[in-house]
Amino acid sequence: MKNVKKPEDTVTLQKRRTLLTGGLVAGLAAAALAPSELLAKEAKAVGLKLDRAKWGSRNHQQLQALIARNGNSSADYNPKRRPYAVFDWDNTSIMNDTEEALLMYQINTLSYKLTPQEMAAIIRQNVPAGPFAADFKNAAGQSVELEAICSDIDSDYQYLYDNCDKFKGDKKLEEIRETVQFQDFRAKLYYLYEAVNETYGVNVGYPWVIYFFTNMSVAEVQKLAEASNDHNLGLGLVKTKYTSPAAQPGKAGIVSTTHFHGIRLCTEIATLMDALQQSGIDVYVSSASLEDVVAVFATTPKYGYNVKREHVLGLRLESANGVFVNQYKAGWPLNWGPGKTEVIKKELVASKGYGPVFVAGDSDGDYDMLRDFADTQLGMIVNRMKKGKIGDLSKLAAEQIPAAAPRFLLQGRNEQTGNWMPSEASIKYGKSSEALLG
């Protein structure tokens, strides 16, 4: 039996006609707009939605509210006073450290434009003579002194320079890497990097490590950085111990050091940057790595962050005749700790007249910029369960978890995979259980 359509009363019929007509008119109006204009209109009407991904649910809500308050969907938005956010790079915007990854890649590929005399000068540059901190001993339990380990590196690099076809020799890199001289060079140079930083601090160690780009152009450094990024993105996340060969003790003796191989992109940071920018909130990167190195990662489309080059702030070197020289940029603050605040004030606050609405970081190097600006509504800490100043700030963020309007957020990460966790807690590398604080 066929369904019989019941007659509708006059009021119901009139309502349907109105809905159909209104819907048709709205549809035609929407069709008349270009797709990009329609998307922009919809985003502005409802406020841009931040991808949920693996954000802790509370963090996601707080960030969504931040965008709604400050973005171009807000009635208070002023395009002439664009709000902005500042992100640390290493271990915040990515998993692991792009500069340290590049240091190891540079060693493994012998990517230097240095003579043995230039290498000898750089490894000693601005490093006080004498023994390193008590933790830096050789296999025999003896203190390691600067001149002893530098003398060993001198000898190793001279051999590599004379024999590798990347320099003056005829041996291929694959063959060179099997030699005790190369293995001694790798272990002792990376050990020296760790020893300098732990003994004398980043004010000495961070400029020191970028002096290895001496005699390279910006283009050459950036090509090297991209190769390192791509190589490390393809590696597993593995902590590898390097020990200098027993057959090559030299003056410093046998030493060991550990490097955390592998880098991972952070989808959550990339999509947050995109959401902020689409909402009229500018994005800046503040890094304690060389600015030109970080710019490769932050601006190259294939990595997905799409930050403007002029919005990347980091360490800077002097240059002469189109190449870098082993001298830190005169008048440019060391972009770490208090120096990050100084750079933000110098480059951004001085021209805009106000500070960032949002700051993200992970370490003591970010402590100051996370808390120094009255305009900052939210500071987010990638939870590495660290001690020190950032540990104190992480504790404060943990205490604010119940707060309706927290000043600081903790965001968890699984260091086994490099992926974020949908909570404030993290899983440390080598551990299986999550924890909130270190």
N, C-alpha and C positions, 0 to 999 in steps of 0.2 A: 504494500500500500504506500502510495506517495505521501510525503510529508506535506501537510496543508499549511500554508503561511497564514497566520492569524492576522486580522486587520489591526493596525496600530492606531492608537488615539492621536489626535491632531498635535498635541503638545510633544509627544515622543518623536513623531515624524519631523517636526520643526527642529528639535534638538539635533537630530541626526544630520539634517541638511546643513545646519550651522557648523557642526563639527567637520563634516566632509569639505564644505567650502573653505573653512578656516584652514584645515590641514592642507588642502590643495594650494591655497595662496601661499602658505608658509613654505611648502615644498618648492613652489616655483621661485620664491624669493631666495631660498637657499641655493637652488640650482643656478641662479644668476650670479652667485658669488663664486670666485675662484676657490679651489679646494684649500689653498693656504689661508685665504681670508676667512673662510668658514671655520677652519680649525682654530685660527686665532680668536675669532669671535666667540666660539664655544669655550675655549680655554679661559678667556677673559671673564665670561659670564659665570662660570662655575669655579674658577681657580684651578690651576694646573695640579694634577694628581701625581704625587711621587710614587714611583714603582715600589711595590712592597718588598720584593726580593727577599734578602735574608736580614733585613733590619729587625732589631728588637722591636716588638710591637709598640712599646711606649716611646721609643726613640723615633719611630716612624710617625707617630701621632704628633710628637713635639715638632718635628721638622716640617710636617705638613702644615701645622699651625703657624710656624715661622714664615713659611712661604706665603700663606694666606694673609698674614699681618703686614708683610713688607713688600710683597710682589705687586705686579701691575693689575691684579684683580681687586686690590684693596682700594677703597674710596679715598684713602689718604696718600696713595702713591703719587710721587712727584718725579716725573721723568728727568727733571733738571737737578734732582738730588738722588741719583740712583744709589740704592743700598748695595753693599758688596760683602762677599765672604772670602775668607783666606784659609787655604788648605796647606798643611805640610805635605811633603811628597813621600819620602822614604818611610815605609812601614805605617803610613796613613792612607795615601792614595794608591799605593801598591803594597804587596807583601814583600818584605825585605828591602835591601838598600841598593839603589841603582849605582851609586858611586863605588861602593865596595865590590859589587858585582863586576863593574868595569875595571877596577884595580886588578882583580883576579884574572879577568879576560885579557887585560893588557899583558899581564905576566905570562899567561899560557900561550899567547900568540906572539910574544915579544914585539908588541906594537909600540916601539919607541923611535924617536928621532933624536937620540942622544948619543954623543960619543962617550967612551968610558970616562973621560975627564969630567964631562957634564953630569953624568950619572953619579959619579963620586961626590961632586959638589952638592947635588940636590938631596941625596940621602942624608947628608949631614946638615943641611941648611936649617938654621935657627933651632937646632936640637942641642941642648946642653950636653957637654961631655960627661962621662962617668957612667955608673951603673943605673939600670932601670929599676922600676918599682920591685919590691920584694917578691911579688908573684912571678916575675919574669926571670926564671933561672933556666939553666940548661939541664940536660939529662943527668949530669953528675951532681946537680944541686948547687951549682956555682952561679953567682950573679953574672949577668950578661952586661957588658959595657958597650957603649955606642961605638967606640973606635974598633973594638974587636969584631963586632958583627958587620960593620961597614967595610972593614978590610976584607972579610970573606966575600961580601957582595961585590966588592971591587974586582976581586980575582975571578969570580964566577962570570961577571958581566964582560970582562975582558975576553975570556974564552968564548963566550957566546957571540960577541961582536966580531971576533976574528974568524969564527968557524961557520956561523949561520948565514945562509944565503939572503936573509933579510937585511944583513949588514954587509960585511966584507968577505964572508966565507963562501963555501960552495955546498954545505950540508943543508938538506931540507929540514924544515921545522920538525917534522915527525921523527927524524933521526936525532936531532938535537935534544928533543924532549926526553929521550931515553938516557941521556948522559947524567952523571952525578953532578956535573956543574949546573945544569938546568934545574935539577931537583933541589939542589942546595940553594940556588938563587930564589926559586919560588918559595920555599919554606922560610928562608931568612928574610926576604923582603916583606912578605906578609906579616911575619912575626914582628919585624921592625915597625910596621904600621900600627899594629896593636900596642906594642910597647911604648911608642911615642905618645899615642893618645891616652893610654892609661896612666902614664907617668907624668906627662906634662900638660895634659888637657887638650881640648879641641882647638884652643887658640893657637897652639903650635901644630897639632896633628891635621886639622882640616885644610889649612893652606898647604901644608907639606904634601899631602897626597895629590893635589891638583897640579903641583909643579912638574909631574911626570908628563904633562901635555906640552911642555916646553918645545918650541920649534915647530909646533903643529898649527895649522890654520883652523879657524872655527869650523870650516867645512870638513876638514880631516877629523877633528875631534867628534863632530856630530855623526859622521859616517861610522866611526869606531863605536860610538855610543849606541847607535842603532843596531849594529852587528852584535854587540854585547847584550842588548835588550832581547833581541830575537833568539839568541843562543840560550840565554837564561830562562826565557819563557818556555823553552822546550825541555828544560831539565827537570828532574824530580827535585822536590824540596828535601835536601840531604845535607846534614852537617858532616863535613869531611875533615879528618885530621891529617895534616901534612907534617911529616918529620924529616928533617934534613938527613942525608945519608951518613951512615956510620963510617963509610969509606972517605968522607970529606968533612971531618970535624972542624978543620980550620982553627981560628983563634977563639971563636965564640963557643965551640963545642957543638954538640947535637941539640937542636931545639925543635919544639913542636908548636904548631898553631892550628886553629880550626877555622874553617870558612863555611858559612851557610849558603850552599849553592841553591840556585833557582829563584825565580821571581814569578809572582802572580799578579794579574790585573785585578782590580776591585770594581766589579760591576756596580755595586751600591754607590761608591763615590762618583763613578762616571755618570750614572743616571741622576744623582743628586746635583752634580755640576750642571748637567743639561737642564734639569727642572728649574734650577735657580736662574740660569741664563734666559730660558724661555719666559720666565716670570719677571724679567727686567732687573734681576739681581746679578751684578757683575761677579765674576769668579777670578780670584788671584791664587797663585801658588807661591809659597815662601819656603825655600829649601836651603839646607846647609851643604848641598852638593853644588858643583859648578853649574852656574845658571844655564850655560849652553848645552850641558849634558841633560839636565832635567827638561829643558825645552823640547828636546827630541821626543821624549816620552809624552809630555803634556800636550803637545800641539800636533803631532803626526796623526792623521785621521785613522790609520789602521789600529791604533791603540785605543781609540774611542773616547778620549777625554775632551778633546777639542777646545783647549784653552788658548786664548790669544797669546802670541809670542810676547807682546809688550806687557802681559800680565804675569809673566814668570819672573820671579825674583830669587836670586841665589848668590853663591860666591862668585867673585869676578877676579880675573887676572889682568895684569897689564899686557899690552901687546906692542910689538915693534915690527915694522916692515911686513905686516900682514900675518904675523904668527905670534903665538903666546910666548911670553918670557916668564921665568921663574920669580915673579914678583907679584904680591897681592895688590889689587887695585887701590891706588892711593885715594884716601877719602871715603872709601866704601866700607861700611861696617861689616864685621864678620857676622854673617846672617845665621846666628845660632843664639839661643837664650835671649839675653837682653838685646842682642844685636838684631833679632827679628822684630822686636818692638820698635827699635830705632829705625830700621828700614821702612816699616809700615808708616811710621810718623813722617819720615823724610819723603817717601815716594807717593803716599796716598793721602794721609791726613792733611799734609801741608797744602795739597791742591784741592781736596774735596771739602775739608773742614770738619770731618767726622770720621769715626772709626768703623770697623767692620761689624755687621750684625751677627755674623757667625764665624767661628774659628774652629778648625779641626787639627788635632795633633796626636802624638803618641809618646813623647819622651821629654826629658828635662830640657831639651833644646826648644820645646814648644811651650813650656810652662809660662813664660812671661807673656807671650802674645795671647795665650788663652785667657789671661786674667787682667791684662793691663788697660783695656779699653772700656770706658763707661757705656759706649754704644753697643757693646756685644751683648746680645740677648741670650745666645746659647754658645757654649764651648763643648765640643765633642771630643772625647778621648778614646782612641782605639785601645782597647784593654789588653796590654801586654803584661799585666800584673807586675809592673816594675816598682822598684823602691825609689828613694830620692824624692825630689820635689814633685815629679809627676805622680809618684806613689801617694803623696799627701793629697794631691788634687783628685786622684782616683778614689781615694777614701771618702773625700767630700762628695764626689759624684755618687758614690754608693749610698751615702747617707741621704742624698736627695732623691733617691728612687721613688719614695712615696709622695714626693712633693708634686703639687699640681702645676707649678711653674718653676722647674729647676733651673739653676744657672749652668750646671754642667751635666753632661750625659756620658755614660760608659757604653761602648759598643763592643760586644764579644767577637772573637775570631778563633778559628781552629788552625793552629800553626802546623798541624800535620798535613793539611790540605791547602792552606792559604785562603780558604773560604770563610766568610763571616758566619756567625751563629745568630739565630734569631733571639738573642738575649743579651744581657749585660755581661755574662760570664764568658770566659775563654778557656781553651785547652792549650796548654803550653806544648811546645815541641818535645817529643819523648814521653809525654804523659797521656793517659787515657781518660782521665776524669776532668770535668770542668771545675773552675774555681772563679770566684768573684774578685778576690784581691790576692796579691802576692804575699 
